[in-house]
Amino acid sequence: MTMAGGGDVHTNNGALRASMGIDAVRVALATAMILLVPLAGMQFAHGVQWTGLDFAVAAVLLASAGWTCLRTGRRVARLAVWQRFAVIGALALVFAALWVELAVGVLFNLGS
């Protein structure tokens, strides 16, 4: 089966699956590397006291933000540069707002 652009549907599905696998590995590695910072901080400072739940919530938040940014970045690749920055910047602001809310509870007192 051939698509309008001349590409094969089966070939594109395989490329999409491979791309998603690479993206999943990238997001997992980036999440793990970021979570090493508080883990190392717990070893050297008494002010950093994370529980397993803190690590799990941070991992889910970081992984979902990373995955969303990668996938959205590919979807808006044809937009102008400033529009791409605006979309990814908006996603980053949502991530930062969630992170701050979970950390200190600015609006809904969900944090510590």
Secondary structure, DSSP 8 states (H G I E B T S, - for coil): -B-TTS-BHHHHHHHHHHHHHHHHHHHHHHHHHHHHHHHHHHHH-TT----HHHHHHHHHHHHHHHHHHHHHHHHTTTS-HHHHHHHHHHHHHHHHHHHHHHHH-SSS----
